[in-house]
Amino acid sequence: MNFLAIDFETANYQRHSACSVGLVKVEAGVGTEKIVYIIGPPPRMNLSLPTFMGFKWSDVALTDDFGKLWPRIQSLFEGIDFLAAHNASFDKGVLHACCQLYKIEIPEIPFQCSMQLARKRLGIYPTKLSDVCRHLKNELNHHEALSDAHACT
């Protein structure tokens, strides 16, 4: 089974405001690639407002936007059975919004949600990622995209 764990952090409530993405590719049960990117904001995004994940303009000003980043990460989406994310509806929404904004074909790959799996298979409530990791005794640097993606593996 091959999958890609993905976690986005966003700069504000707008789904297309991705400011970081963590990606962990798993092939035949082995993590083969782990990477994190800071993402520049879309054109005309007002980042003078406070951001959710502590990124400041100086952190993202010189980084590539999602449209320029996509060619570097697109190959990670190939040859996988599914995408894994905690609260997958959020990460799916961010991926789709970013692809739409930059006119990128949305990958037609199903998502599996570790939050739903934790509820159904482990009976964990509440099911925030930090709660699930604490239950499983896994380390987590919550809201750091690579750590969150790795936690979904």
N, C-alpha and C positions, 0 to 999 in steps of 0.2 A: 504494500500500500504506500503510495506516494502522496504527500500533501504539503501545502505551504501554510504555515501559521503566520498570521498577519495582525498587526496592531497599528492603528493610526492614533495620533494625538492631533487635536485641532486647536486653532488659535482662538476660535470663538464658536458661537452656536451654528454658524453656517457650515454645512457638510463639506463644501468645497474648500474650506480653510485649513486643510491638512498642513501641519507644520513639522511633522515627523512621522516616519513609518519604520516599523521593525518587521523583519522578514526572516523566518527560519524554515528552510526547506528540509523535509524529511523524506528520504528515499529508502524503502525496504527497512523501515524502523530506525534508520540512522540519520542524525542531523548532518547534512552535507554542506549547508551554507547558512551563515548567520550574518545579517547585515542590518545596519540602521542608517537612515538618512535624515538629515534636517532638510525641510522643504521650504522654499521661498513662497511667500504668499501670492495669491493670484493678483493680476493687475488691479490697481485701485482699491485694494483691501485696506481698510482703515485699521492699522495696528497701533494707533495712538491710544486706543483703549487698552485696559489691562487684558492680558491673555490668560487662558486657563492653565496652561502647563508651564508657566514661568519663562517662556521664550520672550525675549525682547527684540525690537527691530534689529539691533546690532547682531543678534544671533542668526537671523534669517536673511538679512539684506543682500548678502552676496552669494546665497545658495540658489541652486536651480529650482524653478517651479516644477510642479508635477509633470507638466507637458515635456519639459526637458529631461526630467528624471526617468520617465517611462521607458525610453529605449534601453536604459541600463538595467532595469528590473524586469522587463517584459519576459525575458527568457525563463525567469523563475516560475512563471505561471504556466509553463509548458510541461507536459508529461505528468501532471498531477491529477489525482482523483477528486480532491476537494480542497477548499480553503478552510482553515480552522481559525476561529477567533472567539474571544470571550465577549458576550453580548454581540453576536455576529451581525445583528441587524444594524448596529451602529457602523461597524467597519465596512459592511457591504454598502451602506448608504454613502459613506465617505468615498469609497472606491468608485462607485457609480457617478457621484457628483463630480469628482475630479476628472474622470474620463469624459463625461459630458462636456464640462467646461473647456477641455483642451481637445475636443473632437477626436477622442481615442475610442476605438471599438471596445465596448465593455466585455471583459472576459466572461464567457458563458461557463462558469465553473460553480458548482454548488458550494454552499457554505455549511459547515458544521459548527455548532455553537457549544463551547465548553461550559457556558453557564447553564444551558438547558440539560446537557449531559450530567452536570454535577447535581442538578435537582432530581433528575429521573433515576440515575444510577447510584448516586451516593446519598441522596436525601439531605443534601446540605442546604440550609437556610440560615441567614441570608446567603446569597450566592455572588457577592462581589468577588472579583478576582482575588483580592487579598484574603477573603474568608476561605475560599477554596484552597489557596496555597497554604494557608495556616493549617487547615484540616489535613492536607496531604504532606505537611512538613516540608514544603518546597520554598526555597528562597525567592524573594520578589522585591524588586525596586519599583514599586507601583507607579504607574504613569510614565515610566521610561519605556519607550516603544519596543526596544529589543527585549527587555526583561519581560514585558507583558506578552509579547509574541512567544518567547521561549516557554513561558508558563503554560501556554496552550498546547504544547507538544506533549 
